[in-house]
Amino acid sequence: MTTKNMWERTAELARQHDQGSGTWLKLANDGDKAVVVFLGEPYPREVCFVDGRYVPFDEELRAKGYKPSLRVALNVALYDTKEVKVLEQGIVFFKQLLQIRSKRSLDEWAFEVERHGAAKDPKTTYSILPEHKLTPEEQAEFQALPLHDLEKLYSGGEDLGSYDRRAEAAVDPRTAQSIVQSLKALPREAVDRFCAKFGVARIRDLPASQVDRALAFVDALEAEFGAKKDDDAIDPFA
Protein backbone atom coordinates (compact mmCIF):
# COMPACT_ATOMS: atom_id res chain seq x y z
CA MET A 1 0.00 0.00 0.00
CA THR A 2 1.38 3.41 -0.94
CA THR A 3 2.05 6.12 1.60
CA LYS A 4 -0.70 8.27 0.11
CA ASN A 5 -3.25 5.47 0.37
CA MET A 6 -2.23 4.77 3.95
CA TRP A 7 -2.73 8.45 4.84
CA GLU A 8 -6.15 8.44 3.20
CA ARG A 9 -7.16 5.20 4.93
CA THR A 10 -5.96 6.46 8.30
CA ALA A 11 -7.87 9.73 7.85
CA GLU A 12 -11.04 7.81 7.01
CA LEU A 13 -10.60 5.55 10.05
CA ALA A 14 -10.06 8.62 12.23
CA ARG A 15 -13.34 10.11 10.98
CA GLN A 16 -15.16 6.86 11.68
CA HIS A 17 -13.71 6.44 15.15
CA ASP A 18 -14.38 10.08 16.02
CA GLN A 19 -18.07 9.28 15.75
CA GLY A 20 -17.61 6.68 18.47
CA SER A 21 -16.99 9.31 21.14
CA GLY A 22 -20.57 10.37 21.90
CA THR A 23 -24.30 10.04 21.38
CA TRP A 24 -24.59 12.50 18.51
CA LEU A 25 -23.61 12.13 14.88
CA LYS A 26 -21.52 15.26 14.34
CA LEU A 27 -20.91 16.63 10.85
CA ALA A 28 -19.25 19.85 11.93
CA ASN A 29 -17.22 21.00 8.91
CA ASP A 30 -17.54 21.35 5.16
CA GLY A 31 -17.17 17.96 3.50
CA ASP A 32 -17.79 15.91 6.65
CA LYS A 33 -19.78 12.82 5.76
CA ALA A 34 -21.09 9.58 7.20
CA VAL A 35 -22.75 6.50 5.73
CA VAL A 36 -25.78 5.64 7.87
CA VAL A 37 -28.94 3.57 8.03
CA PHE A 38 -32.01 5.48 9.25
CA LEU A 39 -33.83 3.66 12.06
CA GLY A 40 -37.07 4.09 13.97
CA GLU A 41 -39.35 7.11 14.04
CA PRO A 42 -38.41 10.82 13.89
CA TYR A 43 -38.70 12.97 17.01
CA PRO A 44 -39.71 16.60 16.22
CA ARG A 45 -39.26 19.60 18.52
CA GLU A 46 -40.11 23.29 18.26
CA VAL A 47 -37.08 25.17 19.54
CA CYS A 48 -35.32 28.54 19.64
CA PHE A 49 -31.61 29.24 19.45
CA VAL A 50 -30.81 31.08 22.69
CA ASP A 51 -27.37 31.77 24.20
CA GLY A 52 -25.61 29.48 21.75
CA ARG A 53 -27.87 26.44 22.10
CA TYR A 54 -31.31 25.15 21.16
CA VAL A 55 -33.98 25.30 23.89
CA PRO A 56 -37.64 24.21 23.77
CA PHE A 57 -39.96 26.95 22.52
CA ASP A 58 -42.55 28.11 25.06
CA GLU A 59 -44.89 31.02 25.75
CA GLU A 60 -42.24 32.89 27.71
CA LEU A 61 -39.93 32.90 24.69
CA ARG A 62 -42.83 33.87 22.44
CA ALA A 63 -43.51 36.87 24.71
CA LYS A 64 -39.88 37.90 24.34
CA GLY A 65 -40.23 37.97 20.58
CA TYR A 66 -38.58 34.66 19.72
CA LYS A 67 -39.91 32.58 16.85
CA PRO A 68 -39.78 28.78 16.80
CA SER A 69 -37.95 26.59 14.34
CA LEU A 70 -38.32 22.86 13.83
CA ARG A 71 -35.57 20.43 14.80
CA VAL A 72 -35.93 16.73 14.06
CA ALA A 73 -33.95 13.99 15.77
CA LEU A 74 -33.41 10.61 14.13
CA ASN A 75 -31.77 7.38 15.19
CA VAL A 76 -29.13 6.38 12.65
CA ALA A 77 -26.66 3.51 12.63
CA LEU A 78 -23.16 3.94 11.23
CA TYR A 79 -22.90 1.49 8.33
CA ASP A 80 -19.38 0.26 9.11
CA THR A 81 -19.66 -0.14 12.88
CA LYS A 82 -23.44 -0.47 13.43
CA GLU A 83 -23.16 1.99 16.32
CA VAL A 84 -26.43 3.88 16.79
CA LYS A 85 -26.17 7.67 16.95
CA VAL A 86 -28.63 10.55 17.09
CA LEU A 87 -28.72 12.84 14.05
CA GLU A 88 -30.40 16.21 14.66
CA GLN A 89 -31.39 18.33 11.67
CA GLY A 90 -33.79 21.05 10.55
CA ILE A 91 -36.87 21.11 8.37
CA VAL A 92 -35.02 21.35 5.03
CA PHE A 93 -33.09 18.14 5.71
CA PHE A 94 -36.24 16.38 6.91
CA LYS A 95 -38.23 17.37 3.81
CA GLN A 96 -35.40 16.03 1.66
CA LEU A 97 -35.49 12.76 3.60
CA LEU A 98 -39.27 12.55 3.12
CA GLN A 99 -38.81 12.86 -0.65
CA ILE A 100 -36.28 10.04 -0.62
CA ARG A 101 -38.56 7.92 1.58
CA SER A 102 -41.39 8.32 -0.95
CA LYS A 103 -39.21 6.71 -3.64
CA ARG A 104 -37.29 4.00 -1.79
CA SER A 105 -37.49 2.19 1.53
CA LEU A 106 -35.20 3.62 4.17
CA ASP A 107 -34.95 0.13 5.69
CA GLU A 108 -33.27 -1.24 2.58
CA TRP A 109 -30.50 1.29 2.06
CA ALA A 110 -27.48 2.87 3.71
CA PHE A 111 -27.20 6.56 2.77
CA GLU A 112 -24.25 8.90 2.60
CA VAL A 113 -25.00 12.16 4.42
CA GLU A 114 -22.54 14.95 3.58
CA ARG A 115 -22.27 18.50 4.90
CA HIS A 116 -21.83 21.37 2.43
CA GLY A 117 -20.84 24.49 4.35
CA ALA A 118 -18.31 25.63 6.91
CA ALA A 119 -18.91 25.49 10.65
CA LYS A 120 -21.63 27.98 11.71
CA ASP A 121 -22.37 28.91 8.07
CA PRO A 122 -26.14 29.66 7.98
CA LYS A 123 -26.25 28.59 4.32
CA THR A 124 -25.04 25.06 5.11
CA THR A 125 -26.89 22.29 3.29
CA TYR A 126 -26.71 18.50 3.40
CA SER A 127 -26.91 15.90 0.67
CA ILE A 128 -28.45 12.46 1.20
CA LEU A 129 -27.43 9.88 -1.38
CA PRO A 130 -28.03 6.11 -1.51
CA GLU A 131 -24.69 4.38 -0.92
CA HIS A 132 -25.30 0.66 -0.25
CA LYS A 133 -28.27 -1.61 -0.98
CA LEU A 134 -28.63 -3.72 2.14
CA THR A 135 -28.92 -7.48 1.91
CA PRO A 136 -31.83 -9.10 3.78
CA GLU A 137 -29.31 -10.26 6.40
CA GLU A 138 -27.98 -6.72 6.84
CA GLN A 139 -31.50 -5.32 7.06
CA ALA A 140 -32.29 -7.75 9.88
CA GLU A 141 -29.08 -6.84 11.73
CA PHE A 142 -29.74 -3.11 11.54
CA GLN A 143 -33.41 -3.40 12.50
CA ALA A 144 -32.42 -5.43 15.57
CA LEU A 145 -30.15 -2.70 16.93
CA PRO A 146 -31.29 -1.01 20.17
CA LEU A 147 -32.37 2.60 19.60
CA HIS A 148 -31.96 5.70 21.71
CA ASP A 149 -35.16 6.76 23.48
CA LEU A 150 -35.30 10.18 21.85
CA GLU A 151 -38.07 11.59 24.02
CA LYS A 152 -36.24 10.56 27.18
CA LEU A 153 -32.93 11.82 25.81
CA TYR A 154 -34.30 15.28 25.06
CA SER A 155 -36.14 15.55 28.36
CA GLY A 156 -32.74 15.72 30.06
CA GLY A 157 -32.69 19.52 29.70
CA GLU A 158 -29.43 21.42 29.48
CA ASP A 159 -27.06 18.47 29.67
CA LEU A 160 -28.71 16.42 26.90
CA GLY A 161 -30.89 18.94 25.08
CA SER A 162 -28.88 19.12 21.86
CA TYR A 163 -25.61 18.18 20.24
CA ASP A 164 -24.98 21.96 20.27
CA ARG A 165 -24.80 21.81 24.06
CA ARG A 166 -21.76 23.09 25.91
CA ALA A 167 -18.68 20.87 25.95
CA GLU A 168 -18.67 17.90 28.28
CA ALA A 169 -16.43 17.87 31.33
CA ALA A 170 -13.04 16.27 30.74
CA VAL A 171 -11.62 13.24 32.50
CA ASP A 172 -10.20 13.85 35.96
CA PRO A 173 -6.37 14.24 36.10
CA ARG A 174 -5.75 11.04 38.10
CA THR A 175 -7.67 8.84 35.67
CA ALA A 176 -6.05 10.59 32.70
CA GLN A 177 -2.60 9.89 34.14
CA SER A 178 -3.50 6.23 34.68
CA ILE A 179 -4.55 5.92 31.03
CA VAL A 180 -1.36 7.69 29.93
CA GLN A 181 0.81 5.26 31.87
CA SER A 182 -0.99 2.27 30.38
CA LEU A 183 -0.69 3.59 26.83
CA LYS A 184 2.98 4.46 27.28
CA ALA A 185 3.68 0.76 27.67
CA LEU A 186 2.13 0.01 24.27
CA PRO A 187 3.33 0.59 20.70
CA ARG A 188 2.58 3.91 19.01
CA GLU A 189 -0.01 2.20 16.83
CA ALA A 190 -2.07 1.44 19.93
CA VAL A 191 -1.85 5.07 21.10
CA ASP A 192 -2.96 6.32 17.68
CA ARG A 193 -5.91 3.93 17.67
CA PHE A 194 -6.98 5.11 21.11
CA CYS A 195 -6.85 8.79 20.11
CA ALA A 196 -8.69 8.12 16.86
CA LYS A 197 -11.43 6.07 18.53
CA PHE A 198 -12.24 8.76 21.09
CA GLY A 199 -11.58 11.75 18.84
CA VAL A 200 -8.95 13.37 21.07
CA ALA A 201 -5.42 14.61 20.47
CA ARG A 202 -4.52 14.53 24.17
CA ILE A 203 -5.61 12.06 26.81
CA ARG A 204 -6.59 14.88 29.16
CA ASP A 205 -9.24 15.98 26.62
CA LEU A 206 -11.13 12.68 26.94
CA PRO A 207 -14.76 13.40 27.97
CA ALA A 208 -15.56 12.15 31.47
CA SER A 209 -18.61 10.34 30.09
CA GLN A 210 -16.28 8.15 28.00
CA VAL A 211 -13.99 7.00 30.83
CA ASP A 212 -15.52 3.53 31.24
CA ARG A 213 -15.36 2.86 27.49
CA ALA A 214 -11.81 4.23 27.37
CA LEU A 215 -10.60 1.97 30.18
CA ALA A 216 -12.19 -1.05 28.52
CA PHE A 217 -10.54 -0.12 25.23
CA VAL A 218 -7.14 0.20 26.93
CA ASP A 219 -7.62 -3.30 28.35
CA ALA A 220 -8.39 -4.57 24.85
CA LEU A 221 -5.29 -2.86 23.44
CA GLU A 222 -3.12 -4.36 26.17
CA ALA A 223 -4.47 -7.80 25.36
CA GLU A 224 -3.80 -7.26 21.65
CA PHE A 225 -0.38 -5.66 21.77
CA GLY A 226 0.98 -6.83 25.12
CA ALA A 227 3.08 -4.55 27.26
CA LYS A 228 5.92 -4.10 24.76
CA LYS A 229 6.70 -0.44 24.13
CA ASP A 230 7.77 0.85 20.74
CA ASP A 231 10.99 2.59 21.79
CA ASP A 232 11.63 4.00 18.32
CA ALA A 233 8.42 6.03 18.20
CA ILE A 234 8.15 9.67 19.15
CA ASP A 235 6.72 9.98 22.64
CA PRO A 236 3.27 11.65 22.30
CA PHE A 237 3.20 12.36 26.03
CA ALA A 238 6.44 14.38 26.14
VODO-283828 format. One record per residue (C-alpha): residue number from 1; y, x, z. Coordinates in Angstrom, 3 decimals. Layout:
<sites>
seq; north; east; up
NUM; Y; X; Z
...
</sites>
This chain:
<sites>
seq; north; east; up
1; 0.000; 0.000; 0.000
2; 3.408; 1.381; -0.941
3; 6.121; 2.051; 1.605
4; 8.268; -0.701; 0.114
5; 5.472; -3.250; 0.373
6; 4.765; -2.235; 3.950
7; 8.449; -2.727; 4.845
8; 8.440; -6.150; 3.200
9; 5.203; -7.164; 4.928
10; 6.458; -5.965; 8.303
11; 9.733; -7.866; 7.846
12; 7.807; -11.037; 7.013
13; 5.554; -10.597; 10.050
14; 8.620; -10.063; 12.231
15; 10.114; -13.343; 10.980
16; 6.863; -15.159; 11.676
17; 6.443; -13.706; 15.155
18; 10.075; -14.384; 16.016
19; 9.275; -18.070; 15.748
20; 6.682; -17.614; 18.466
21; 9.308; -16.987; 21.138
22; 10.367; -20.568; 21.900
23; 10.040; -24.302; 21.383
24; 12.504; -24.587; 18.512
25; 12.131; -23.606; 14.877
26; 15.256; -21.523; 14.341
27; 16.635; -20.914; 10.850
28; 19.855; -19.250; 11.926
29; 20.997; -17.223; 8.913
30; 21.345; -17.536; 5.162
31; 17.958; -17.170; 3.499
32; 15.914; -17.787; 6.647
33; 12.825; -19.778; 5.757
34; 9.576; -21.085; 7.201
35; 6.502; -22.753; 5.733
36; 5.641; -25.776; 7.866
37; 3.574; -28.936; 8.033
38; 5.482; -32.012; 9.253
39; 3.662; -33.828; 12.057
40; 4.091; -37.065; 13.968
41; 7.114; -39.355; 14.040
42; 10.824; -38.408; 13.890
43; 12.974; -38.698; 17.012
44; 16.601; -39.708; 16.216
45; 19.601; -39.257; 18.520
46; 23.292; -40.110; 18.258
47; 25.169; -37.081; 19.544
48; 28.536; -35.323; 19.639
49; 29.238; -31.608; 19.453
50; 31.082; -30.806; 22.689
51; 31.768; -27.373; 24.199
52; 29.484; -25.608; 21.750
53; 26.442; -27.870; 22.096
54; 25.146; -31.313; 21.164
55; 25.298; -33.976; 23.893
56; 24.212; -37.638; 23.768
57; 26.946; -39.962; 22.518
58; 28.106; -42.549; 25.056
59; 31.017; -44.892; 25.752
60; 32.889; -42.237; 27.707
61; 32.898; -39.928; 24.690
62; 33.872; -42.833; 22.444
63; 36.872; -43.514; 24.711
64; 37.899; -39.877; 24.343
65; 37.966; -40.233; 20.576
66; 34.664; -38.579; 19.721
67; 32.576; -39.914; 16.846
68; 28.778; -39.779; 16.801
69; 26.587; -37.945; 14.344
70; 22.860; -38.317; 13.835
71; 20.425; -35.568; 14.795
72; 16.733; -35.930; 14.057
73; 13.985; -33.947; 15.772
74; 10.610; -33.413; 14.133
75; 7.377; -31.774; 15.192
76; 6.383; -29.132; 12.654
77; 3.507; -26.657; 12.633
78; 3.937; -23.161; 11.232
79; 1.492; -22.900; 8.334
80; 0.264; -19.376; 9.106
81; -0.142; -19.659; 12.882
82; -0.471; -23.437; 13.434
83; 1.986; -23.156; 16.320
84; 3.882; -26.426; 16.794
85; 7.668; -26.174; 16.945
86; 10.554; -28.635; 17.087
87; 12.835; -28.716; 14.050
88; 16.206; -30.396; 14.658
89; 18.331; -31.387; 11.674
90; 21.049; -33.787; 10.548
91; 21.110; -36.869; 8.373
92; 21.351; -35.020; 5.031
93; 18.142; -33.094; 5.709
94; 16.376; -36.240; 6.907
95; 17.366; -38.227; 3.811
96; 16.031; -35.402; 1.659
97; 12.757; -35.487; 3.597
98; 12.551; -39.271; 3.117
99; 12.865; -38.805; -0.645
100; 10.040; -36.277; -0.617
101; 7.925; -38.564; 1.578
102; 8.319; -41.388; -0.949
103; 6.710; -39.213; -3.643
104; 4.000; -37.293; -1.794
105; 2.185; -37.489; 1.527
106; 3.624; -35.196; 4.172
107; 0.134; -34.953; 5.690
108; -1.241; -33.271; 2.576
109; 1.288; -30.496; 2.060
110; 2.875; -27.485; 3.706
111; 6.558; -27.200; 2.772
112; 8.904; -24.247; 2.600
113; 12.160; -25.003; 4.422
114; 14.948; -22.545; 3.583
115; 18.497; -22.274; 4.901
116; 21.371; -21.831; 2.431
117; 24.492; -20.835; 4.351
118; 25.631; -18.307; 6.912
119; 25.489; -18.915; 10.649
120; 27.981; -21.629; 11.707
121; 28.908; -22.374; 8.072
122; 29.660; -26.140; 7.982
123; 28.588; -26.247; 4.322
124; 25.064; -25.036; 5.114
125; 22.288; -26.887; 3.289
126; 18.502; -26.712; 3.398
127; 15.902; -26.907; 0.670
128; 12.461; -28.454; 1.203
129; 9.879; -27.430; -1.383
130; 6.107; -28.029; -1.507
131; 4.376; -24.692; -0.917
132; 0.655; -25.298; -0.252
133; -1.607; -28.266; -0.982
134; -3.721; -28.635; 2.138
135; -7.482; -28.921; 1.911
136; -9.102; -31.826; 3.782
137; -10.255; -29.314; 6.403
138; -6.717; -27.976; 6.840
139; -5.322; -31.501; 7.065
140; -7.752; -32.291; 9.880
141; -6.839; -29.085; 11.726
142; -3.106; -29.742; 11.543
143; -3.404; -33.409; 12.497
144; -5.433; -32.422; 15.571
145; -2.700; -30.150; 16.930
146; -1.008; -31.294; 20.171
147; 2.600; -32.365; 19.600
148; 5.704; -31.961; 21.712
149; 6.756; -35.161; 23.484
150; 10.180; -35.300; 21.849
151; 11.592; -38.074; 24.019
152; 10.563; -36.238; 27.177
153; 11.825; -32.929; 25.809
154; 15.280; -34.298; 25.059
155; 15.551; -36.140; 28.357
156; 15.725; -32.742; 30.060
157; 19.517; -32.690; 29.704
158; 21.418; -29.429; 29.477
159; 18.467; -27.062; 29.673
160; 16.420; -28.709; 26.898
161; 18.941; -30.886; 25.078
162; 19.120; -28.878; 21.859
163; 18.175; -25.613; 20.242
164; 21.956; -24.978; 20.273
165; 21.807; -24.804; 24.061
166; 23.092; -21.762; 25.905
167; 20.871; -18.682; 25.953
168; 17.895; -18.674; 28.281
169; 17.868; -16.433; 31.335
170; 16.274; -13.040; 30.743
171; 13.236; -11.619; 32.497
172; 13.846; -10.199; 35.965
173; 14.239; -6.371; 36.101
174; 11.044; -5.753; 38.100
175; 8.843; -7.668; 35.667
176; 10.586; -6.047; 32.705
177; 9.889; -2.599; 34.141
178; 6.233; -3.496; 34.680
179; 5.918; -4.547; 31.032
180; 7.692; -1.365; 29.925
181; 5.258; 0.811; 31.871
182; 2.266; -0.986; 30.383
183; 3.586; -0.694; 26.832
184; 4.464; 2.978; 27.283
185; 0.756; 3.684; 27.672
186; 0.010; 2.129; 24.275
187; 0.588; 3.334; 20.696
188; 3.906; 2.583; 19.010
189; 2.203; -0.010; 16.829
190; 1.444; -2.075; 19.927
191; 5.069; -1.855; 21.095
192; 6.322; -2.962; 17.682
193; 3.933; -5.909; 17.672
194; 5.114; -6.981; 21.113
195; 8.790; -6.846; 20.115
196; 8.117; -8.687; 16.855
197; 6.073; -11.434; 18.531
198; 8.755; -12.245; 21.091
199; 11.754; -11.580; 18.835
200; 13.371; -8.949; 21.065
201; 14.613; -5.419; 20.469
202; 14.532; -4.523; 24.168
203; 12.060; -5.612; 26.811
204; 14.879; -6.587; 29.159
205; 15.984; -9.236; 26.619
206; 12.684; -11.127; 26.936
207; 13.397; -14.763; 27.974
208; 12.154; -15.555; 31.468
209; 10.341; -18.611; 30.090
210; 8.150; -16.283; 28.002
211; 7.001; -13.993; 30.831
212; 3.528; -15.525; 31.239
213; 2.865; -15.357; 27.489
214; 4.228; -11.815; 27.367
215; 1.974; -10.595; 30.182
216; -1.046; -12.190; 28.522
217; -0.119; -10.539; 25.226
218; 0.202; -7.142; 26.934
219; -3.301; -7.616; 28.354
220; -4.568; -8.385; 24.850
221; -2.859; -5.288; 23.439
222; -4.358; -3.123; 26.172
223; -7.796; -4.474; 25.360
224; -7.262; -3.801; 21.655
225; -5.658; -0.382; 21.771
226; -6.830; 0.977; 25.118
227; -4.546; 3.081; 27.257
228; -4.097; 5.920; 24.764
229; -0.439; 6.704; 24.132
230; 0.849; 7.772; 20.744
231; 2.588; 10.990; 21.791
232; 3.995; 11.625; 18.318
233; 6.029; 8.415; 18.202
234; 9.669; 8.153; 19.148
235; 9.985; 6.719; 22.642
236; 11.652; 3.271; 22.297
237; 12.356; 3.202; 26.029
238; 14.385; 6.436; 26.139
</sites>
